[in-house]
Amino acid sequence: MGIRHIALFRWRDDVTPAGVAQVGKLLGELPGAIPELRSYAFGPDAGISEGAYDFAVVADVDDEAGFLAYRDHPAHQAALAVIRPMLADRAAIQFPVESGG
């Protein structure tokens, strides 16, 4: 069983497109920096349904140790240092998934 991590962000009203682009740049570097990541996807809400969060991250790892390695990795922590001041709200969950999906 693998672990899937999902994080949802709602940005503060003063967050700019440039700020969101910086988040995307930092997150885009993580798969190359963190070998424990098996699958990694992120992006802004598509705007299809009202009330959705603004941005999502989905990360798959092999196990709890892999999640902890991702969570605590310096490159991830550097991205979080940029993200946290931009947040109005955040939700996250980690749950087991069959390996590969």
Short mmCIF file of the C-alpha atoms (twelve columns), coordinates in Angstrom:
data_MODEL
# 
_entry.id   MODEL 
# 
loop_
_atom_site.group_PDB 
_atom_site.id 
_atom_site.type_symbol 
_atom_site.label_atom_id 
_atom_site.label_alt_id 
_atom_site.label_comp_id 
_atom_site.label_asym_id 
_atom_site.label_seq_id 
_atom_site.Cartn_x 
_atom_site.Cartn_y 
_atom_site.Cartn_z 
_atom_site.pdbx_PDB_model_num 
ATOM 1   C CA . MET A 1   0.000   0.000  0.000   1 
ATOM 2   C CA . GLY A 2   1.232   3.428  -0.891  1 
ATOM 3   C CA . ILE A 3   0.294   6.747  0.664   1 
ATOM 4   C CA . ARG A 4   -1.437  9.561  -1.191  1 
ATOM 5   C CA . HIS A 5   -1.085  13.081 0.192   1 
ATOM 6   C CA . ILE A 6   -3.537  15.756 -0.930  1 
ATOM 7   C CA . ALA A 7   -3.181  19.392 0.079   1 
ATOM 8   C CA . LEU A 8   -5.694  22.078 -0.857  1 
ATOM 9   C CA . PHE A 9   -4.914  25.774 -0.639  1 
ATOM 10  C CA . ARG A 10  -7.173  28.804 -0.573  1 
ATOM 11  C CA . TRP A 11  -5.154  31.939 -1.278  1 
ATOM 12  C CA . ARG A 12  -5.435  35.227 0.574   1 
ATOM 13  C CA . ASP A 13  -7.110  38.032 -1.360  1 
ATOM 14  C CA . ASP A 14  -3.786  39.840 -1.857  1 
ATOM 15  C CA . VAL A 15  -2.031  36.895 -3.562  1 
ATOM 16  C CA . THR A 16  -0.892  37.786 -7.077  1 
ATOM 17  C CA . PRO A 17  -0.573  35.605 -10.195 1 
ATOM 18  C CA . ALA A 18  3.204   36.079 -9.881  1 
ATOM 19  C CA . GLY A 19  3.063   34.634 -6.374  1 
ATOM 20  C CA . VAL A 20  1.129   31.604 -7.584  1 
ATOM 21  C CA . ALA A 21  3.618   31.196 -10.458 1 
ATOM 22  C CA . GLN A 22  6.463   31.173 -7.921  1 
ATOM 23  C CA . VAL A 23  4.667   28.427 -5.981  1 
ATOM 24  C CA . GLY A 24  4.366   26.419 -9.203  1 
ATOM 25  C CA . LYS A 25  8.062   26.865 -9.941  1 
ATOM 26  C CA . LEU A 26  9.077   25.681 -6.473  1 
ATOM 27  C CA . LEU A 27  6.692   22.723 -6.494  1 
ATOM 28  C CA . GLY A 28  7.837   21.757 -9.987  1 
ATOM 29  C CA . GLU A 29  11.366  21.271 -8.669  1 
ATOM 30  C CA . LEU A 30  10.336  18.789 -5.969  1 
ATOM 31  C CA . PRO A 31  10.045  15.572 -8.029  1 
ATOM 32  C CA . GLY A 32  13.683  15.943 -9.128  1 
ATOM 33  C CA . ALA A 33  14.827  16.708 -5.593  1 
ATOM 34  C CA . ILE A 34  12.849  14.144 -3.583  1 
ATOM 35  C CA . PRO A 35  13.381  10.558 -4.764  1 
ATOM 36  C CA . GLU A 36  10.591  9.229  -2.533  1 
ATOM 37  C CA . LEU A 37  7.958   10.903 -4.749  1 
ATOM 38  C CA . ARG A 38  6.401   8.289  -7.060  1 
ATOM 39  C CA . SER A 39  3.809   10.616 -8.576  1 
ATOM 40  C CA . TYR A 40  3.383   14.347 -8.143  1 
ATOM 41  C CA . ALA A 41  0.762   16.691 -9.553  1 
ATOM 42  C CA . PHE A 42  -0.294  20.223 -8.672  1 
ATOM 43  C CA . GLY A 43  -2.139  23.142 -10.135 1 
ATOM 44  C CA . PRO A 44  -4.814  25.809 -9.854  1 
ATOM 45  C CA . ASP A 45  -8.510  25.067 -9.705  1 
ATOM 46  C CA . ALA A 46  -10.109 24.746 -13.148 1 
ATOM 47  C CA . GLY A 47  -13.007 27.002 -12.097 1 
ATOM 48  C CA . ILE A 48  -15.678 24.436 -12.905 1 
ATOM 49  C CA . SER A 49  -17.483 24.446 -9.537  1 
ATOM 50  C CA . GLU A 50  -18.053 27.283 -7.109  1 
ATOM 51  C CA . GLY A 51  -16.612 27.017 -3.606  1 
ATOM 52  C CA . ALA A 52  -13.563 24.987 -4.611  1 
ATOM 53  C CA . TYR A 53  -10.129 25.598 -3.194  1 
ATOM 54  C CA . ASP A 54  -7.734  27.629 -5.347  1 
ATOM 55  C CA . PHE A 55  -4.853  25.176 -5.705  1 
ATOM 56  C CA . ALA A 56  -4.149  21.485 -5.099  1 
ATOM 57  C CA . VAL A 57  -1.130  19.232 -4.609  1 
ATOM 58  C CA . VAL A 58  -1.300  15.431 -4.911  1 
ATOM 59  C CA . ALA A 59  1.767   13.389 -3.977  1 
ATOM 60  C CA . ASP A 60  2.114   9.601  -3.992  1 
ATOM 61  C CA . VAL A 61  4.830   7.832  -2.011  1 
ATOM 62  C CA . ASP A 62  5.501   4.184  -1.171  1 
ATOM 63  C CA . ASP A 63  4.871   4.331  2.559   1 
ATOM 64  C CA . GLU A 64  4.815   6.453  5.711   1 
ATOM 65  C CA . ALA A 65  8.601   6.794  5.675   1 
ATOM 66  C CA . GLY A 66  8.394   8.148  2.128   1 
ATOM 67  C CA . PHE A 67  5.776   10.694 3.162   1 
ATOM 68  C CA . LEU A 68  7.892   11.838 6.107   1 
ATOM 69  C CA . ALA A 69  10.919  12.173 3.811   1 
ATOM 70  C CA . TYR A 70  8.830   14.348 1.450   1 
ATOM 71  C CA . ARG A 71  7.238   16.364 4.250   1 
ATOM 72  C CA . ASP A 72  10.533  17.130 5.943   1 
ATOM 73  C CA . HIS A 73  12.745  17.548 2.855   1 
ATOM 74  C CA . PRO A 74  14.502  20.953 2.764   1 
ATOM 75  C CA . ALA A 75  13.217  21.717 -0.762  1 
ATOM 76  C CA . HIS A 76  9.627   21.032 0.348   1 
ATOM 77  C CA . GLN A 77  10.108  23.107 3.475   1 
ATOM 78  C CA . ALA A 78  11.462  25.971 1.318   1 
ATOM 79  C CA . ALA A 79  8.329   25.801 -0.851  1 
ATOM 80  C CA . LEU A 80  6.138   25.821 2.259   1 
ATOM 81  C CA . ALA A 81  7.953   28.913 3.525   1 
ATOM 82  C CA . VAL A 82  6.701   30.721 0.399   1 
ATOM 83  C CA . ILE A 83  3.224   29.139 0.488   1 
ATOM 84  C CA . ARG A 84  2.295   29.637 4.156   1 
ATOM 85  C CA . PRO A 85  2.135   33.470 4.090   1 
ATOM 86  C CA . MET A 86  -0.125  33.250 1.015   1 
ATOM 87  C CA . LEU A 87  -2.710  30.993 2.658   1 
ATOM 88  C CA . ALA A 88  -6.172  31.952 3.790   1 
ATOM 89  C CA . ASP A 89  -6.979  28.273 4.377   1 
ATOM 90  C CA . ARG A 90  -5.407  24.853 3.935   1 
ATOM 91  C CA . ALA A 91  -6.734  21.321 4.093   1 
ATOM 92  C CA . ALA A 92  -4.653  18.149 3.867   1 
ATOM 93  C CA . ILE A 93  -5.049  14.403 4.127   1 
ATOM 94  C CA . GLN A 94  -2.882  11.336 3.730   1 
ATOM 95  C CA . PHE A 95  -4.569  8.025  2.962   1 
ATOM 96  C CA . PRO A 96  -3.534  4.544  1.816   1 
ATOM 97  C CA . VAL A 97  -3.813  3.636  -1.871  1 
ATOM 98  C CA . GLU A 98  -2.980  0.547  -3.848  1 
ATOM 99  C CA . SER A 99  0.528   0.927  -5.215  1 
ATOM 100 C CA . GLY A 100 0.398   2.514  -8.625  1 
ATOM 101 C CA . GLY A 101 -2.969  4.152  -8.138  1 
# 
